[in-house]
Amino acid sequence: MKKMTAMLFSLAVGLNTVSLAAKADTPEEQETDVLLIGGGIMSATLGTYLHELQPDWSMTMVERLDGVAKESSNGWNNAGTGHSALMELNYTPQKKDGSISIEKAVEINEAFQISRQFWSHQVNSGVLQNPHSFINTVPHMSFVWGDQNVNFLRARYAALQQSTPVPRHEIL
């Protein structure tokens, strides 16, 4: 966890463009082009993207806790930690007509692929080192029981197979 915290802090402030305010309720006024609220992966990533695109913008990060990467913003959405959204069943709800909506899973997957391209750029530019220290492929499995849930999983599988960005998976 210390490595991840250090990496997030490096992403957030490594290029001296983002300042981490000790407390969000600091009474002094400060002008900034971008206010990053929260010291988590989403603010760190957004700050890093913006620095690449607009290096002359000033950025301020505020965090209510005593350090960065101390809390998950939203556990149901994996706090933006970077995942392909292919195994999370909540991203593919069943519609009233019985079909499966894959739009959210595909959208998240496409965003993740863009993130991977950006991280590759950061590695090639020397900003990040050793990709295995921050991104790794991890086997996933969706497990359900009961006829209704098994039918949902089969329909979900069939729907996802129709999407270009979705790699082929097995159903057992």
N, C-alpha and C positions, 0 to 999 in steps of 0.2 A: 504494500500500500504506500510505503514511503516513496518508492520509485515513481508510482503513478502520480502522487502529489507533487513530487519534484518536476515531473514532466509537464503536468498541467501548469504549474507555476512558471516553468520555462516558456511554455507556449504563450501564457498570458503576459509575461513581463520581460521575456528574454531579449527583446529588441528595444527596450526602453520606450515603448510607445504606449504602454498601458500602465497606469499606476493603480495599485491596490490600496484602497482607502481602508484605514484601520477600523473605522466604524461608519456605517451608512448614514448615521445621524450627525455627522460632522457639521457644525454650524457655519463654517466658512464657505463663501461662495467660490466656485471654480468654474471657469468656462471650459467646455469640452465639446468636441465634434460628435463623439459617440459615448454614450453611457451604457456600460455593460453591467447588468444587474445580476449579481450572483457570481461566485467564483467557481462554478462548475465547468464541466466539459463543454457545454453549449456556449457559454460566454468566452471561454478560452479559444474554442474553435472559430467562433464568429470574429473575435478580435484578431486572430491569426489570418483569416480570410481577408478581413478589411485592411490589415496592414499590408498584405501583398498587393491589393488593388488600389489602395489610397494611402501610401506610406507617409504622406504629410498630414494626415488627420490625427488630431489628439484623441486619446481614448482614456476613459477612467472606468475602472472596475470597482464596484462596491459590493461588499460581502458582509452580512450580519454576523457570521461566525468568525472565529479567531484565525481562520486559515482557509485556503482554497481546497476544493474537492473533498469536503467533509460531509456532504449530504446529497442524496439523490433527489433530483427535482420531481420526478414522477416515476415511480417504480413500474407502473403499468406500461409505460412507454420506454423503458430501459434507459431513462435519463439521457437519451441521445448518445449513448456510449459507442455507437457504431455497430450495427448488425444488419443483416440482409433481410430481415422481416419475413423469412420464408417458413419458419416453424411456429411462430406465434399465432395461435388460432384466432385471437381477438382481432387480428388485422384482416381477417377474411370472413366477415359475417354472412350468414345465410339470409337471403332476401325472402320476402313473403311468398314469391313464386317458386321457392326451392333452389333457385340458382345461387351461386356463390359470388359475392362481390370481392374481387381481388384488387381493386383500385388502390386502396391504402397500402397493401403489401407491396405492390409494384412501385408506387410512389416512394415509399421508404427505401426499397431496394435500389431504385435509381439514385436517390440522394446518397445512399451509402457508397455506390460505385463512384460518384463524383468525389466524395470524401476520400476514397482510396486513391483516386488520381491525384488529389491535392497532397495527400501524405507522401505519395511517391515523388511528387515535385519537391516537397520539403526535404526528403531524403537526398534526392539528386542535387539539391542546392546546398546541402550540408547543414541545414537548420536542425533536422532530426537525424539521429544515428540509430543503427541497429533496429530495423523494423520489427524484429521478433520481440523487442522489449515493449512494444505497444500495440501490435496487431497480430493475431494468430487465428488460423482456422480452427474451429472447435466443432466436433461432431454434434449434431442435434437430432432429436427424435420427438415426434408428437405421439403421445399415447392416449388412446381413448378406449372406452368400453361401452357396451350396449349397442344394439342394432342401430338406433337412431344416430348415435355419435360416430359409429363406424361408417355409416352411409354419408354423413357430413364430411368425414375425413376423405373418403373416396371422391366425393364431388369436388371438394377443395383441391385435391391432388389433380384431378382432371382439368379444373379451371386454371390452375397455375401452370400446367403444362402448355397451355395455349399462349403464354406470355413469353416474349423474346428474352427479357433480361433474367428470367428464372431458369437456373440450371436444372437439368433433369435429376429427379430424385427417384427413390424406390418406394414402393408401398408394399409392406409385408403383411 
